[in-house]
Structure formats: structure tokens, C-alpha cells
Amino acid sequence: MLNKFPWWKNLLVFVVIGLGFFYALPNLYGEDPALQISGTHGTTVDAAVQERVQHLLDAKNISGDYELENEQLLIRFPTTEQQILARDLVQETLGDQYITALNLAPATPAWMRSLGMHPLKLGLDLRGGVHFLMEVDMAEAMNKMKTQLVADFRTELRNADLRLSGARIDGDAVVVTFRDAAVRDEALDLLKRNHADFAFQAYDRDGRSYIRAEMTPQKLSQIRTNAVDQNINIIRNRVNELGVAEPLVQRQGADRVVVELPGIQDTARAKEILGATATLEFRLVDSNADLNAAMQGRVPAGDELYHDKNGYPVVLEKRVILTGDHIVDASSSTDENGRPQVNISLDSRGGSIMSDFTKDNVGKSMATNFIEYKVIPSDDPNAPKPGDADYRPKFQKVEQIINVATIQTRLGSNFRITGIDSPKEAHNLALLLRAGALIAPIQIVEERTIGPSLGQQNIDNGLRAMFYGVAALMVFMLIYYKAFGFIANLALMFNLVLLVGVMSLIPGATMTLPGIAGIVLTLGMAIDANVLIYERIREELRNGRTVQQSIHLGYEKAFGTIADSNITTFITALILFMVGTGAVKGFALVLMIGIASSMFTAVTACRAIVNIIWGGKRKVKKLYI
């Protein structure tokens, strides 16, 4: 029988459309100003924390709705003013044992959230927030890597009982000096086995033997890639410390990183934490050094001259006992005298190194060296400025001794740093150490802030443009195709609902302004499919076919053309999704989902409705199309 679907096919169509409506429902609700409280490493948020916070806010007449789930406390407020006031109170009371972050929480009812129903995630241009383009200082990354290589070569050779006279950096190579050629040859065999990605050269000069280890181009490329990748991971950790929902952190080009923080309301804090490059080094103080001679430039071999925060000179051994890379947790607190301090927890390897070192050096002094990279401003008024495509910042390494303490006993994986000026300084240092030290300094070369009001304006403008476009399409279809135009309009609405429902279900999908453009394009393509089918039906009617035959042949013959055009567009969108980034990727995702949904609604769903009205055994003499 022509133009009749089996019952299961009709049921499937209505079930799919019903599910689309169901999962699109959360988008009808807005967002509430909220405060998100979560614990740092080893700290949990439980009912006791909720009760403590609730008593605090109730005492200040601040009302809110409390939700404790997955060891996170979310408090919703009726106004933004109450949200900000509550943040200041809670942060002051709980301290840095907990992360207190401003957020915008979907106002979706609890029963919807329990079923996995969530609204569309809005991008930066729609929700508001901040966009950073950050550049990694590759020169400093390479210098750090070379310094580490010198230390690694020294350690490997000493562990193998191969005596060396020295090791230094020479361009992109490490040069190791020996007094004995035989020892040099043994060392060469060892280093070749352990470092296959280096080109080694042995030579003699002025009565000494040398090994020159030069990095291959593949090794240099790997170091640059790893520097950016590791910085991206650390920036993600810092974003998590800020408590931002749905952040975007991704590579752009060879040495740049894009960070987008939708919905963030404290951009100054985000900029301070993301761009900071703080790390620590622990070194032994050379108590036998002559400070006056060191101040005049006569620093003993193997030592370096530093200054503490008061400008007092301190001579440290060049050998680094431990770096901040081994820190797994850090928190600020006060000591027994009420002075700020930072409590440090090391990983197993770091704890072992610290334990072995302090065991053999009880009674000696150990210094905590704070390292930070700061951008050097250019004196040239014509030099490129932040935001310019050719801007390349120059960094200055700033080091300061923040603490010198006598080793009283053998230390392990947990100890504390004192001598910090203020609780805020201790809090920020703990946060940076907890999130990880950047592998190389990173500079914000471009910053764009989009306020919530501008984001809402973008939403309103986008929806208005989509409404006008869809309204014009619907009016045209009704006038030109009459009853069939009404069915096409119905299918168009089904397509929009399905698209929104599927986008709401995908965890990583984010709606942006280009995404709205993708929806408009999808709706236009869906109408185009209906136009092809209806014109084919008209052609069959003009050729003298019956109404049932015309409907059947119209759908059958137009399907090939519709499928060809949609498949080619889908392939293009897939390529855009694979190679694109940011807004381009979002547009491609919307377009791919839209093409799939439009094929379903324009062909299958639309035909199901046509079959129900005109198909089967119905004898239709005239078709209004």
C-alpha cells in the first residue's frame, strides 16, 4: 500500500520527537547567581561545612538554597549583590582549605537534573566572561631544560663512579669535561645508552677530554611541544582552583594557549592566578662563605649570591636540593605565634630526597628561594604591544629568599615555610604551588572581557535574527505550499527542538554565536529539502499521476538529491570540526547535528504526517500544494 508507514515506524517518529522536547525543556529555565564551595586536596565538603556556612549567612540575613552533592556545596541566591557579599564572608571564614567561587547555576528543577536533563552550555560570547591569549616563553623553557640536563648528566656519571671535571651549557648542547680519556670513553657509552635522542661527539683539547651532547631537531621540537602541553595541564589545574564551570583551555599555534572562562565574575583574580609563574627551590646555605667578599663579586666556586626580602645577602650552594615540581599539596595557615605560613606536602620521590638530605645536614641552614618571572616593559614607543600579532614579551627572572631555617631534625614529606609577610601572600603562594608551577613563564598577550549584559544582548540579537528568519520562511511556505507548507513548518519546529535537545545532551557541546548561525543555516537547509520534495510532487501531478502516486514518487525521487547535498555538507562540517578550534568547532558541531536532525524531520517525520493525513486507502482527488 502506497504512503503508509507501519505502526512501529510512526511510533518511533513520535518517540524521537517527544524525547527531543523532553531534553530541550531545561532551556526554558534561566540561571541563578550561585556560590560554589569545594575542598582542596584532602579536604571534603560535608554536612558540617554546610551547617557552618548556613549559620554564618543566616546571621547576616543572607538567604539562599543549599545543595550538597559530590562533596561540593552549591548555594543559590536571589540577587548578585547577596552572592558577592556571601562570597566575601565565606572565603574569610573557611580560608584556603576550601575553594569559594562565584558561579551561575542553571535554575533547572531538581527532578530534571536527576534525570540527566541540563540546559545548553553557553559560550563566552553568550554568557559573558574573559578570554586570554597566552604565550609561552620558549627561550626560558629551553634554558630550564638545558640546566636540568646538566644536572642529570652529573648525577648519572657520579652514580656510575665516573669522575668528571665539569659540565656546562654551550648553545643547544651540553659539554662535559674529563681529565682522563678512558673515563671519557666509558661515560660516552653510558650517556649514549641513556640518551638516544642526543648526538654525541668526543674530542680532546688542551690536555683535557670532552663529550659534546647536542640535541637533535626532534628532541628540540619535543621539548617545545612538551613545554606548551605541560603549561596547558597546569593552567587547567589553576582554572579548577578558580572553580570556573565549562572552561576552555587549548593550544593555538606553536607557543600560544587560549583560555576562555565563561561566566567568571572576578577577572582580576583569574588574571593574577593564571599568569603567575611562582615556584620554589630549596638550597643549602654556605655558612662558611665570606659575605663581604661575595658582595664584591668574589663568590666561591659552586655558590651563588642572593638577597632576602630585607636585602640581606645570602650565599647559597648552586646545587638545588628540591624544586616545586615535587609539591603535591600546599595550604596556608598560621604558626603558634599567629604568623602566616605555608604547609607543604611532597610526593614520594620528593619526600625521599628531602629525608635523605636533611638526615645528613642537621644543624645546617636551608633556604627557600622564591622564583618568579616578570615581563620587562619596552622603552621603545614603536615596539609591538600586547594584543599585536608580532608581540613577543621579554621576561626577567626575579629570585628572592623568603625563608632561611636551621635544619633541626630529619624532614619528610610534610614541612612548613615561614617568614611570609601576610596571610594573603601565603594564600596565593599555597594556591600556585598546589596547582603546579609553570614549566616556562607565560604572558597574557591578549585579553577580552565580555560582560553578562553584553552576553545577554548577543543572545537576544541572535534569537531575534533567528526568529525573523524562521518567521519569513514559515510565511512563505504557508502561502506557497498551503497545507503542505504547514506540515513543513511543523517539521521545522521539530527540527529546532531536536537540535536543542541533542546539544543539551552532549557533555562537551557549547552554544556560541556561530552556533546560532549554524542553527539558522540548518533550518534553511531543512526547508530546502521540503521544497525539493514538494516541487517533485507538483511535477508528478502535472504529468498525470494520481495523488497517491505523486506523493510516493515525490519523496522517493527527491530523497537521492537531498541525501547527496546533506552528505557533502556533513563531510565539510566534519572536516571543520576536526581541524577547527573554538567558535569554528562549535559551528561545525551544530551544523552536523542539524543536518542529521533535518534529514529525519524533513524526510521521515514530515512524510509520517503526510501519510497519516493523505496516505493509505484514502481517495484524494485534489492535492492543495
C-alpha positions in Angstrom: 0.0 0.0 0.0 1.4 3.4 -1.0 2.1 6.1 1.5 1.6 4.1 4.7 4.2 3.5 7.4 4.0 0.5 9.7 2.8 1.4 13.2 6.2 0.9 14.8 7.7 3.5 12.4 5.1 6.1 13.3 5.6 5.3 17.0 9.4 5.7 16.5 9.0 9.1 14.9 6.8 10.4 17.8 9.1 8.9 20.4 12.2 10.6 19.0 10.4 14.0 18.7 9.0 13.5 22.2 12.5 12.8 23.6 13.7 15.9 21.8 11.0 18.1 23.5 11.8 16.4 26.9 15.5 17.1 26.9 15.1 20.6 25.5 12.8 21.6 28.4 15.6 22.7 30.8 16.5 25.5 28.4 13.2 27.3 29.4 14.7 28.0 32.8 17.3 30.6 33.5 20.3 30.8 35.7 20.7 31.8 39.4 23.7 33.7 40.9 25.4 31.0 43.0 28.4 30.3 45.2 30.3 27.0 44.7 32.3 25.6 47.6 34.6 22.7 47.1 37.5 21.3 49.1 41.2 21.4 48.2 43.4 18.2 48.2 42.4 16.0 51.1 39.6 18.4 52.3 35.9 17.4 51.9 32.8 19.4 52.0 30.2 17.7 54.1 27.0 18.4 56.1 29.0 20.0 58.9 30.5 22.6 56.4 27.1 23.3 55.0 25.7 23.9 58.5 28.6 26.2 59.4 28.1 28.2 56.2 24.4 28.3 56.7 24.7 29.7 60.2 27.2 32.3 59.0 24.9 33.6 56.2 21.7 33.4 58.3 23.4 35.6 60.9 23.9 38.2 58.1 20.3 37.8 56.8 21.5 36.4 53.5 19.0 33.8 52.2 20.0 31.0 49.8 19.1 27.5 48.6 21.7 24.9 49.6 22.6 21.8 47.5 25.3 19.4 48.7 26.3 16.9 46.1 29.5 15.0 45.2 31.4 16.8 48.0 30.5 20.2 46.6 28.2 22.8 48.1 26.2 25.0 45.8 24.3 28.0 47.2 21.8 29.8 45.1 20.9 33.4 45.8 18.1 35.7 44.6 20.4 38.6 43.7 24.0 39.1 42.6 24.6 41.5 45.5 23.9 38.8 48.0 26.1 36.4 46.0 29.1 38.7 46.2 28.6 39.5 49.9 28.3 35.8 50.7 31.5 35.0 48.8 33.5 37.5 50.9 32.1 36.2 54.2 32.5 32.5 53.4 36.0 33.0 52.0 37.1 34.8 55.1 35.6 32.2 57.4 36.7 29.0 55.6 40.1 30.1 54.4 42.1 28.4 51.7 41.2 24.9 52.8 38.2 25.4 50.6 37.7 26.9 47.1 35.0 29.5 47.1 34.0 30.6 43.6 31.3 32.7 42.1 29.2 30.9 39.5 26.0 31.0 37.6 23.9 27.8 38.2 21.1 26.6 35.9 17.7 27.0 37.6 16.6 23.6 36.3 14.3 21.8 38.8 15.9 19.0 40.8 13.8 16.3 39.2 15.1 17.2 35.8 18.7 17.2 37.0 18.2 13.8 38.5 17.2 12.5 35.0 20.3 14.0 33.4 18.5 16.9 31.9 20.6 20.0 31.6 20.3 23.3 29.6 22.7 24.2 26.8 26.1 25.3 27.9 26.6 28.8 26.7 30.0 30.0 25.4 31.9 33.1 26.2 30.2 35.4 23.7 26.7 34.5 25.1 27.3 34.0 28.8 30.0 36.7 29.3 33.4 36.0 30.9 37.0 36.5 30.0 39.2 35.4 27.1 43.0 35.2 27.4 45.6 34.5 24.7 48.8 33.5 26.5 52.3 33.0 25.0 54.9 30.6 26.4 58.5 31.9 26.7 60.2 29.2 24.7 63.7 30.6 25.4 63.3 30.2 29.1 61.8 26.8 28.7 64.8 25.7 26.7 67.2 27.2 29.3 65.4 25.3 32.1 65.6 22.1 30.2 69.4 22.6 29.5 70.0 23.3 33.1 68.2 20.2 34.1 70.2 18.2 31.5 73.5 19.3 33.1 72.3 18.2 36.5 71.1 14.9 35.1 74.4 14.2 33.3 76.3 15.0 36.5 74.1 12.6 38.6 74.3 9.8 36.1 78.0 9.9 35.8 78.6 10.2 39.6 76.3 7.3 40.2 78.4 5.2 37.8 81.6 6.3 39.6 82.8 8.2 36.5 84.6 11.3 37.7 84.1 14.5 35.6 85.7 17.9 35.9 82.7 19.9 34.9 79.6 20.2 32.8 78.2 23.4 31.1 75.8 24.6 28.5 77.1 25.6 25.1 74.3 26.8 22.8 71.9 23.9 22.3 74.5 21.4 23.6 75.8 20.2 26.9 79.6 19.9 27.2 81.1 17.5 29.8 84.8 17.8 30.7 87.1 14.9 31.9 90.7 14.6 32.9 91.1 11.1 31.6 90.2 9.9 28.1 89.5 6.4 29.3 86.9 7.7 31.8 85.5 9.9 29.0 85.0 6.9 26.7 83.2 4.9 29.4 81.0 8.0 30.1 80.2 8.3 26.4 79.0 4.7 26.2 76.8 5.3 29.3 75.3 8.5 28.0 74.6 7.1 24.5 72.6 4.2 26.1 70.6 6.5 28.3 70.0 9.4 25.8 69.3 8.1 22.4 67.8 11.4 21.2 71.2 13.2 21.5 74.0 13.4 19.0 77.3 12.8 20.9 80.8 13.9 19.9 84.0 13.0 21.8 87.2 15.1 21.3 90.3 16.3 23.1 91.7 19.8 23.5 94.4 21.4 25.7 95.1 18.1 27.5 91.5 17.5 28.5 88.8 15.2 27.1 85.3 16.3 26.2 81.9 15.0 25.3 79.6 17.3 23.5 75.9 16.2 23.6 73.8 18.1 21.1 70.0 17.9 21.0 68.6 16.6 17.7 65.9 18.6 15.9 63.4 16.0 17.0 64.4 16.5 20.6 64.2 20.3 20.4 60.7 20.0 18.9 59.7 17.6 21.6 60.9 20.0 24.3 58.9 22.9 22.8 55.8 20.8 22.5 56.1 19.4 26.0 56.6 22.9 27.4 53.3 24.1 26.0 51.4 20.8 26.8 52.7 20.8 30.5 51.7 24.5 30.8 48.3 23.7 29.5 47.8 21.0 32.1 49.0 23.3 34.9 46.7 26.1 33.7 43.8 23.7 33.7 44.7 22.9 37.4 44.7 26.6 38.2 41.3 27.1 36.4 39.9 24.3 38.6 41.2 26.1 41.6 39.2 29.1 40.5 36.1 27.0 40.4 35.1 28.0 36.8 32.5 25.9 35.1 33.0 24.8 31.5 36.4 26.4 30.9 38.2 26.2 27.6 42.0 25.7 27.6 43.6 24.7 24.3 46.7 25.2 22.2 46.8 27.8 19.5 49.8 27.6 17.2 53.3 26.6 18.3 53.7 28.5 21.5 50.3 30.0 22.4 47.4 28.9 24.7 43.8 30.1 24.6 42.0 30.3 27.9 38.2 31.1 28.0 36.4 31.3 31.3 32.7 31.7 30.7 30.6 33.2 33.5 33.6 34.3 35.6 32.9 37.5 37.5 36.3 38.1 39.1 38.6 38.6 36.1 41.4 40.3 38.1 41.8 37.3 40.3 41.8 35.0 37.2 44.4 37.0 35.5 46.6 37.1 38.6 46.5 33.3 39.2 46.7 32.1 35.6 49.7 34.3 34.7 51.7 33.8 37.8 54.9 31.7 37.4 55.8 31.2 41.0 57.8 28.2 42.1 60.3 27.3 44.9 63.8 25.9 45.2 65.3 24.6 48.4 69.1 25.1 48.6 71.7 24.8 51.3 73.2 28.0 52.8 77.0 28.1 52.6 77.7 29.3 56.1 81.5 29.4 55.5 81.3 31.9 52.7 82.7 35.4 53.3 79.7 37.7 52.7 81.8 40.8 52.2 83.9 39.2 49.5 80.7 37.8 47.9 79.2 41.3 47.9 82.3 42.5 46.0 81.9 39.7 43.4 84.2 37.1 44.8 81.7 34.3 45.2 83.1 30.9 46.0 83.0 28.3 43.2 79.8 26.3 43.3 77.9 29.1 45.1 75.6 31.9 44.1 74.8 35.2 45.8 71.2 36.0 46.6 69.3 38.5 48.8 66.4 38.0 51.1 63.3 40.2 51.2 65.1 42.7 53.5 68.0 43.0 51.1 70.4 41.0 53.3 72.9 38.9 51.3 72.8 35.1 51.5 75.3 32.8 49.8 73.7 29.6 48.6 75.1 26.4 47.0 74.3 26.1 43.3 73.1 22.6 43.9 69.3 22.5 44.2 68.0 20.1 46.8 64.4 20.1 45.7 62.1 22.1 43.3 58.5 22.9 43.5 57.8 20.2 40.9 57.6 17.6 43.7 54.9 19.6 45.7 51.5 17.8 45.7 49.7 19.9 48.2 50.1 23.3 49.8 47.9 25.2 52.3 48.3 28.4 54.2 47.8 28.7 58.0 49.3 30.4 61.0 52.1 29.2 63.3 52.0 29.1 67.1 52.7 32.9 67.1 49.9 33.8 64.7 52.3 34.5 61.8 51.3 33.3 58.3 53.0 30.1 57.0 52.6 27.6 54.1 52.3 23.9 54.8 54.0 21.8 52.1 53.3 18.1 51.2 55.7 16.4 48.8 55.3 13.4 46.6 57.1 10.1 47.5 60.2 10.9 45.5 60.4 14.5 46.8 59.9 13.2 50.4 62.6 10.7 49.9 65.1 13.3 48.6 64.2 15.7 51.4 64.6 13.0 54.0 67.9 11.8 52.8 69.3 15.3 52.5 68.2 16.6 55.9 69.4 13.4 57.7 72.9 14.2 56.7 72.7 18.0 57.3 71.1 18.5 60.7 72.3 21.8 62.2 72.9 23.5 58.8 70.8 26.2 57.3 68.4 25.6 54.3 67.0 28.5 52.3 63.7 28.6 50.4 64.2 30.5 47.2 61.0 32.0 45.6 61.3 32.3 41.8 59.0 34.5 39.7 59.2 35.7 36.0 58.0 39.2 35.3 57.6 40.9 31.9 60.1 43.6 31.1 58.3 46.7 29.7 59.8 48.0 26.4 61.2 51.5 26.3 60.6 51.7 22.6 57.3 53.5 21.9 57.1 51.9 18.5 57.6 48.3 19.8 54.7 45.9 19.5 52.2 46.0 22.4 50.1 43.2 24.0 47.5 42.1 21.5 49.6 42.8 18.4 50.3 39.7 16.3 54.1 40.2 16.4 54.2 41.0 20.2 56.9 38.9 21.9 57.3 39.7 25.6 60.7 39.6 27.4 60.9 38.1 30.8 63.0 38.9 33.8 63.7 36.2 36.3 63.2 37.5 39.9 64.5 35.4 42.8 64.2 36.1 46.5 65.0 34.2 49.6 61.8 34.1 51.6 63.0 31.9 54.4 66.2 30.6 55.9 65.8 28.0 58.6 68.2 25.7 60.5 67.5 22.0 59.9 66.6 20.8 63.4 65.7 17.3 62.6 65.2 14.9 59.7 62.3 16.2 57.5 59.9 14.0 55.5 57.1 14.6 53.0 55.5 17.3 55.2 57.0 20.5 56.5 56.3 24.2 56.6 57.6 27.5 55.2 57.6 30.6 57.5 58.8 34.2 57.0 55.9 35.2 54.8 54.6 38.8 55.1 50.8 38.5 55.0 48.0 35.9 55.1 47.0 36.9 51.5 50.6 36.3 50.3 50.6 32.9 52.0 47.2 32.0 50.5 48.3 32.9 46.9 51.6 31.1 47.2 49.8 28.0 48.5 47.3 28.1 45.6 50.1 28.4 43.0 52.1 25.6 44.5 49.1 23.4 44.8 48.1 23.9 41.2 51.7 23.5 39.9 54.5 25.7 38.8 54.5 26.7 35.1 57.3 24.9 33.1 58.1 28.3 31.5 56.9 31.8 32.0 53.7 32.7 30.2 52.5 36.1 29.3 48.9 37.3 28.6 49.3 38.9 25.1 45.6 39.4 24.5 42.7 39.9 26.9 39.0 40.3 26.1 36.3 40.7 28.7 32.6 40.2 27.8 30.2 41.3 30.5 27.0 39.4 31.3 24.9 42.2 29.9 26.7 42.1 26.5 26.4 38.3 26.5 22.6 38.6 27.1 22.5 41.2 24.3 24.2 38.7 22.0 21.6 36.1 22.9 18.8 38.5 22.3 20.2 39.6 18.9 20.9 36.1 17.8 17.4 34.8 18.8 15.8 37.9 17.2 17.6 37.2 13.9 16.7 33.5 14.1 13.0 34.4 14.8 12.8 36.8 11.9 14.4 34.4 9.5 12.2 31.4 10.6 9.1 33.6 10.6 9.8 34.7 7.0 10.3 31.0 6.0 7.1 29.9 7.6 5.0 32.7 6.0 6.5 31.8 2.6 5.8 28.1 3.0 2.2 28.7 4.1 1.5 31.0 1.2 3.2 29.0 -1.5 2.5 25.4 -0.4 -0.7 25.8 1.6 -1.4 22.7 3.8 1.9 21.1 2.9 3.6 24.3 3.9 2.0 24.0 7.3 3.4 20.5 7.7 6.9 21.7 6.6 6.7 24.4 9.2 5.7 21.8 11.8 8.7 19.7 10.8 10.9 22.8 11.0 9.9 23.3 14.7 10.5 19.6 15.4 14.0 20.0 13.8 14.8 23.0 16.1 13.6 21.2 19.2 15.6 18.0 18.3 18.7 20.1 17.7 18.5 21.9 21.1 17.7 18.6 22.8 20.7 16.8 21.4 23.0 19.7 22.1 21.8 19.7 25.7 22.6 16.0 26.0 26.2 16.2 24.7 28.6 16.9 27.7 31.2 19.0 25.8 28.9 20.9 23.5 28.8 24.7 23.9 26.5 27.1 22.2 28.1 30.2 20.8 27.1 33.0 18.4 28.5 31.0 15.4 26.4 28.1 16.8 23.2 30.2 16.4 24.3 30.9 12.9 24.6 27.1 12.4 21.0 26.7 13.6 19.8 29.3 11.1 21.7 27.6 8.3 20.3 24.2 9.4 16.7 25.4 9.3 17.2 26.9 5.9 18.6 23.6 4.6 15.7 21.7 6.2 13.2 23.9 4.3 15.2 23.3 1.2 14.6 19.6 1.5 10.9 20.1 1.8 10.9 22.4 -1.2 12.6 19.7 -3.3 10.0 17.1 -2.3 7.0 19.4 -2.9 8.2 20.5 -6.3 8.8 16.9 -7.2 5.2 16.1 -6.1 3.9 19.0 -8.2 5.8 17.7 -11.2 4.3 14.2 -10.9 0.8 15.7 -10.6 1.4 17.7 -13.8 2.4 14.5 -15.5 -1.0 13.0 -14.8 -0.1 10.8 -11.8 -2.6 10.1 -9.1 -2.3 11.9 -5.8 -1.0 8.8 -4.0 1.5 8.1 -6.8 2.7 11.7 -6.8 3.3 11.8 -3.1 5.1 8.4 -3.2 7.3 9.3 -6.2 7.9 12.9 -4.9 9.5 11.5 -1.7 11.3 8.6 -3.4 12.9 10.7 -6.3 13.8 13.7 -4.2 15.5 11.6 -1.5 18.6 11.0 -3.6 19.2 14.7 -4.2 18.5 15.6 -0.6 20.9 12.9 0.7 23.7 13.9 -1.7 23.6 17.6 -0.7 23.3 16.9 3.0 26.1 14.3 3.0 28.6 16.6 1.2 27.7 19.4 3.7 28.1 16.9 6.6 31.6 15.9 5.4 32.6 19.6 5.1 31.3 20.2 8.7 33.1 17.1 9.9 36.4 18.4 8.5 35.8 21.8 10.1 35.1 20.1 13.4 38.3 18.0 13.2 40.7 20.8 12.3 38.9 23.9 13.7 39.1 25.4 17.1 36.9 27.4 19.3 33.9 29.1 17.5 34.6 27.2 14.2 34.4 23.9 16.0 31.2 24.9 17.7 29.6 26.0 14.4 30.6 22.7 12.8 29.1 20.6 15.7 25.8 22.5 15.4 25.8 22.0 11.7 26.5 18.3 11.9 23.7 17.7 14.4 21.4 20.0 12.5 21.9 18.1 9.2 21.1 14.7 10.9 18.0 16.1 12.6 16.8 17.9 9.4 17.1 14.7 7.4 15.0 12.9 10.0 12.3 15.7 10.3 12.1 16.8 6.6 12.0 13.3 5.2 10.8 10.8 7.8 8.8 12.9 10.3 7.2 15.1 7.6 6.3 12.0 5.5 4.7 10.3 8.5 2.4 13.3 9.0 1.6 13.4 5.2 0.9 9.6 5.3 -1.5 10.0 8.2 -3.5 12.8 6.5 -3.4 11.7 2.9 -1.9 8.3 2.6 -3.2 4.7 2.9 -6.6 3.9 1.4 -7.8 7.5 1.4 -9.0 8.6 -2.0 -7.8 12.1 -2.5 -8.9 13.7 -5.8 -7.1 17.0 -5.4 -4.0 18.0 -3.5 -3.5 21.6 -2.3 0.2 22.0 -2.8 
